[in-house]
Amino acid sequence: MSSRSPDESRLGVRPYDQGPGADGEPEDPHELLHRARRLSALGHPRAGSAWERAATALRRAGGALAPGDHADALDATASDCRGAARPAAGPLFFRAADLHERAGQRGKALVSRARALLAGLGHGPDAGGHACHGHGDHPGHGLDAGDDHGPGPCSGATAVARIGELCERAAVLHALGQAGAVETATVRLLHGRARAVLLDTAPDPVAEAAALRAELTRLVEVTAPHPGDRAALGVRADARALLGRITAPDDPAAALTQLRAAIGDHRAAGRPWPPTGHRLLLASVLRTSGASGEAAALLRAALTSDERDAPLRAGDRARLCLALARTVAGSGPEAADEEMALLAEAVDRADGPVRDVRVGALARLRLGVLYAERGRCRQASALLDEALTGFGEDGDTAARVRARAWLADCALRLGEPGRAAVEYARAAAEARSWDDSRPGVPDDLAAAARSLHARARRVRAGGGDVSADGPWPGLRALPETSGPWGRYRGDVYGER
């Protein structure tokens, strides 16, 4: 019995590393099974591959994974669903929950179910959609039988409420000795993540953020009495990272303290893989606090670190390159060359085995703008066209406006006024449809739409002059784009 499922094949989940004995590992199925269990307990990024090798070895020996092991394998696979495979995470977590219950692992079942609901919010294995899908709970499991059964859409508020109910069940099961302290803490952490996704939609986001900070502070304190428990330290690290993220808009200094502590806890937990997400958050807060030099140093160190047991994934390297490119932007001629090289690498890495549409589109937009500014309009046009396709999949209207406007300017400078007029008009139409209610933003968007519309008319009438000094100045007046907008939904790439 393989740990892979129809969901993985249908939704494009990256295949496991195949073949027993890879990288000098043992071929004995029981040793491989022991290794897979150990990596799963750590939450190691290579756990999914380890489970596939164990399942393959067991199958060759005439055996199969037990339900509990199969559930751990599905959890590991779902946690590794990134980029184009992210939609597979929710169904896999729900299936894992069912198998955990069958194996009598009620605490683990609650964790998997909470992860499935969080994945439905688009926050995948730790990101913004609005539906949660999954296989149902088996009826008749008492405390573990919830209302989130059967596939179907649910609102963000409903998902948060359901994870809240899972927190209550976890507390009861923990009191009965049927759920571990780390499992209970993990469900609380996942509830915090779900609440953080919706902070900016609350009637009073600042008050809701304060309440969530208090809850996360209690969670950090709860895990403190377990300094020797690596799993507890892992939960503590992630709780501190989330606490730092939602603290940053109100108290950057306190956020920096929490994020640095999160990285320290990550190491203390014995996690051999790099804390890329925590580092991106820390660099983002440093940059917005005026410490761009320290942020750049942190990101460069992250890119050059060599973790033998868990080297940087291509997708994580792309994210770090994009963040560093934004950090060094505007720092002088040498920095411009570095920015260009970083963006080129981000494009290449984002198009790797686990394709990250958003990172690839953002990198292409920034690189295309750099090329356009240097007069390399044909190369810029190709990149901007590709970025538009990516933003079409991603649904980022703001970024499409910017990409189209730059594409129009390139077309004009390449002697294609007809195409330029069309792209300016399309950019104006998208700016008019851009829905952003933050204070002052609607006025900025209306001004951008008027400016782009006027530019389209001028080019169409044959008055689209090409300046020897470079691109049309109106491009730089366009509102900054990208990222999930909101006070508590910061963009680690600094694209605002």
Secondary structure, DSSP 8 states (H G I E B T S, - for coil): --S--HHHHHTT------STTGGG----HHHHHHHHHHHHHHT-TTHHHHHHHHHHHHHHTT----HHHHHHHHHHHHHT--GGGGGGHHHHHHHHHHHHHHTT-HHHHHHHHHHHHHIIIIITT----S--------S--GGG--S--SS----HHHHHHHHHHHHHHHHHHHHTTSS-HHHHHHHHHHHHHHHHHTGGGSSSHHHHHHHHHHHHHHHHHHHTT-TT-HHHHHHHHHHHHHHHHHHTTT-HHHHHHHHHHHHHHHHHTT--S--HHHHHHHHHHHHHTT-HHHHHHHHHHHHH---TTS---HHHHHHHHHHHHHHHTTS-HHHHHHHHHHHHHHHHHHTSSS--HHHHHHHHHHHHHHHHHTT-HHHHHHHHHHHHHHHHHHT-HHHHHHHHHHHHHHHHHTT-HHHHHHHHHHHHHHHHH----STTHHHHHHHHHHHHHHHHHHHHTT-----TTSS-GGGGGS----S--STT---TT---
